[in-house]
Amino acid sequence: MNEIEDKLESMLELLDKKFEQKCDELKISYNKKLEEVQKRIEEDINNYRDKKLKEAKEEADLTEKVSQSKAKLKIKQERLKLKNQLLESLLQLIKKDLVTLDPDNKKYFYQKLYIDATKLIHNDYEVLCNKNDYETVKSIVLDHKVKTSKEIEGGILLKSNNTIINNSIDSYVEQNKTKIFSLILEEVGDI
C-alpha cells in the first residue's frame, strides 16, 4: 500500500500545487480587478471633485457678477439722486435770485411775466403779487387792479371769476426747468 499511498500523496501534492497555482492566479486576477476598480473609483472621485469645483467657481463668478451689477446700479441710483438734489438746489438758488433781483431787472422780468400771463386770459381780472413787489407790479399794470397776497413769494397771479393764471417765479422756474437743466449741463458738462 505504500505505492498507493505514495501515488495518493503525489496526487495530493499535485492537487495542492494546482490549488496553490489556481489560488495565485485568482489572487493576481482579483488584485488586477481591484486595482482597475480602485482606479475607476479614483477617476470618478476626481471627475466629481472637478465637476463640483467647476460648478462652485461658476456659482462664485455669477454671484460676483450679480454683486458687481447691484453695486453699479446702487452707485448709479445714488449718483442720480445726488444729481437731482444738486439740480433742485440750483433751482432754489435761481428762484431766490429772481425774487431778490435789483429793481430795474425785476421790473423787466415782471413785465415779461405779466405780458405772458395776459395772453392766456381774456376776461376781467385782478393782479396779485407779493407785498414787497407791489410798487414794481403797480408800475407795470396800469389798467387793472393790483392786490397783494401772502401766498405769492415772487411773480404775479392773474385772477378772474373762474380762471387763475399763475405766473409766479415758482411756476416760471418749473415751466423752464428742462431748459435750465440743459443750460447747466451744457455749461458744466455731465454731473
C-alpha positions as semicolon CSV with decimal commas, in nm:
position;residue;x (nm);y (nm);z (nm)
1;M;0,000;0,000;0,000
2;N;0,282;0,213;0,013
3;E;0,277;0,260;-0,350
4;I;-0,086;0,365;-0,342
5;E;-0,015;0,594;-0,062
6;D;0,276;0,739;-0,249
7;K;0,059;0,785;-0,552
8;L;-0,211;0,940;-0,340
9;E;0,037;1,158;-0,174
10;S;0,181;1,256;-0,507
11;M;-0,164;1,328;-0,634
12;L;-0,238;1,531;-0,327
13;E;0,080;1,726;-0,375
14;L;-0,004;1,780;-0,736
15;L;-0,352;1,891;-0,641
16;D;-0,205;2,117;-0,372
17;K;0,028;2,270;-0,628
18;K;-0,254;2,316;-0,875
19;F;-0,469;2,460;-0,599
20;E;-0,192;2,700;-0,495
21;Q;-0,129;2,787;-0,857
22;K;-0,501;2,847;-0,914
23;C;-0,515;3,049;-0,593
24;D;-0,219;3,258;-0,703
25;E;-0,379;3,311;-1,043
26;L;-0,708;3,411;-0,880
27;K;-0,525;3,645;-0,640
28;I;-0,342;3,805;-0,930
29;S;-0,664;3,832;-1,129
30;Y;-0,860;3,975;-0,834
31;N;-0,578;4,213;-0,744
32;K;-0,575;4,333;-1,104
33;K;-0,953;4,379;-1,100
34;L;-0,929;4,551;-0,760
35;E;-0,667;4,790;-0,897
36;E;-0,886;4,864;-1,201
37;V;-1,190;4,927;-0,978
38;Q;-0,980;5,146;-0,747
39;K;-0,853;5,343;-1,047
40;R;-1,208;5,388;-1,179
41;I;-1,329;5,495;-0,835
42;E;-1,036;5,736;-0,805
43;E;-1,113;5,875;-1,154
44;D;-1,481;5,907;-1,065
45;I;-1,389;6,087;-0,742
46;N;-1,152;6,320;-0,929
47;N;-1,412;6,385;-1,201
48;Y;-1,679;6,450;-0,940
49;R;-1,445;6,682;-0,746
50;D;-1,351;6,869;-1,066
51;K;-1,717;6,898;-1,162
52;K;-1,812;7,032;-0,820
53;L;-1,516;7,274;-0,820
54;K;-1,619;7,400;-1,165
55;E;-1,980;7,442;-1,051
56;A;-1,865;7,624;-0,736
57;K;-1,640;7,853;-0,942
58;E;-1,923;7,926;-1,187
59;E;-2,158;8,000;-0,898
60;A;-1,896;8,223;-0,734
61;D;-1,838;8,406;-1,064
62;L;-2,212;8,453;-1,109
63;T;-2,250;8,577;-0,752
64;E;-1,963;8,819;-0,808
65;K;-2,117;8,948;-1,132
66;V;-2,456;8,992;-0,966
67;S;-2,293;9,172;-0,673
68;Q;-2,099;9,398;-0,908
69;S;-2,413;9,473;-1,107
70;K;-2,604;9,554;-0,789
71;A;-2,321;9,777;-0,668
72;K;-2,305;9,958;-1,004
73;L;-2,682;10,005;-1,001
74;K;-2,671;10,137;-0,645
75;I;-2,393;10,380;-0,742
76;K;-2,593;10,496;-1,045
77;Q;-2,902;10,544;-0,830
78;E;-2,707;10,738;-0,567
79;R;-2,541;10,947;-0,836
80;L;-2,878;11,023;-0,997
81;K;-3,023;11,110;-0,658
82;L;-2,732;11,345;-0,584
83;K;-2,755;11,494;-0,933
84;N;-3,127;11,562;-0,883
85;Q;-3,062;11,712;-0,540
86;L;-2,795;11,936;-0,687
87;L;-3,019;12,047;-0,972
88;E;-3,307;12,111;-0,731
89;S;-3,072;12,314;-0,511
90;L;-2,969;12,514;-0,817
91;L;-3,337;12,575;-0,898
92;Q;-3,391;12,703;-0,545
93;L;-3,093;12,938;-0,584
94;I;-3,231;13,061;-0,918
95;K;-3,571;13,123;-0,756
96;K;-3,405;13,311;-0,471
97;D;-3,202;13,519;-0,718
98;L;-3,516;13,602;-0,917
99;V;-3,704;13,703;-0,602
100;T;-3,417;13,933;-0,498
101;L;-3,345;14,089;-0,839
102;D;-3,248;14,454;-0,835
103;P;-3,548;14,683;-0,904
104;D;-3,470;14,758;-1,271
105;N;-3,417;14,393;-1,369
106;K;-3,714;14,287;-1,157
107;K;-3,937;14,535;-1,344
108;Y;-3,835;14,391;-1,683
109;F;-3,875;14,035;-1,559
110;Y;-4,219;14,102;-1,410
111;Q;-4,321;14,282;-1,730
112;K;-4,241;13,962;-1,922
113;L;-4,438;13,753;-1,670
114;Y;-4,733;13,991;-1,695
115;I;-4,737;14,001;-2,076
116;D;-4,711;13,619;-2,098
117;A;-4,998;13,583;-1,849
118;T;-5,226;13,833;-2,025
119;K;-5,204;13,625;-2,343
120;L;-5,384;13,344;-2,159
121;I;-5,674;13,536;-2,006
122;H;-5,937;13,740;-2,192
123;N;-6,193;13,844;-1,934
124;D;-6,169;14,094;-1,649
125;Y;-5,908;14,006;-1,390
126;E;-5,712;14,142;-1,099
127;V;-5,338;14,108;-1,049
128;L;-5,199;13,957;-0,729
129;C;-4,840;13,991;-0,614
130;N;-4,620;13,982;-0,307
131;K;-4,634;14,282;-0,073
132;N;-4,266;14,362;-0,146
133;D;-4,330;14,362;-0,522
134;Y;-4,643;14,578;-0,512
135;E;-4,480;14,901;-0,634
136;T;-4,293;14,724;-0,913
137;V;-4,608;14,545;-1,034
138;K;-4,821;14,862;-0,995
139;S;-4,577;15,048;-1,225
140;I;-4,627;14,776;-1,493
141;V;-5,002;14,716;-1,461
142;L;-5,187;15,037;-1,535
143;D;-5,528;14,914;-1,647
144;H;-5,614;14,653;-1,381
145;K;-5,642;14,638;-1,007
146;V;-5,329;14,516;-0,821
147;K;-5,360;14,343;-0,481
148;T;-5,109;14,180;-0,251
149;S;-5,115;13,816;-0,141
150;K;-4,905;13,639;0,121
151;E;-4,926;13,320;-0,086
152;I;-4,705;13,459;-0,363
153;E;-4,335;13,472;-0,290
154;G;-4,247;13,637;-0,619
155;G;-4,403;13,696;-0,959
156;I;-4,769;13,757;-1,034
157;L;-5,108;13,589;-1,045
158;L;-5,394;13,695;-1,269
159;K;-5,730;13,608;-1,118
160;S;-6,077;13,633;-1,269
161;N;-6,405;13,481;-1,156
162;N;-6,330;13,137;-1,297
163;T;-5,963;13,149;-1,405
164;I;-5,629;13,183;-1,231
165;I;-5,312;13,232;-1,433
166;N;-5,015;13,156;-1,213
167;N;-4,706;13,327;-1,344
168;S;-4,516;13,328;-1,018
169;I;-4,143;13,280;-1,002
170;D;-4,202;12,923;-0,884
171;S;-4,421;12,841;-1,183
172;Y;-4,185;13,020;-1,423
173;V;-3,885;12,821;-1,299
174;E;-4,088;12,499;-1,302
175;Q;-4,202;12,560;-1,662
176;N;-3,845;12,629;-1,771
177;K;-3,682;12,358;-1,561
178;T;-3,579;12,150;-1,864
179;K;-3,417;12,448;-2,035
180;I;-3,240;12,547;-1,713
181;F;-3,106;12,193;-1,664
182;S;-2,992;12,182;-2,026
183;L;-2,808;12,511;-1,985
184;I;-2,645;12,394;-1,662
185;L;-2,537;12,064;-1,816
186;E;-2,416;12,242;-2,127
187;E;-2,210;12,479;-1,915
188;V;-2,058;12,231;-1,670
189;G;-2,090;11,901;-1,857
190;D;-2,247;11,589;-1,715
191;I;-2,261;11,594;-1,339
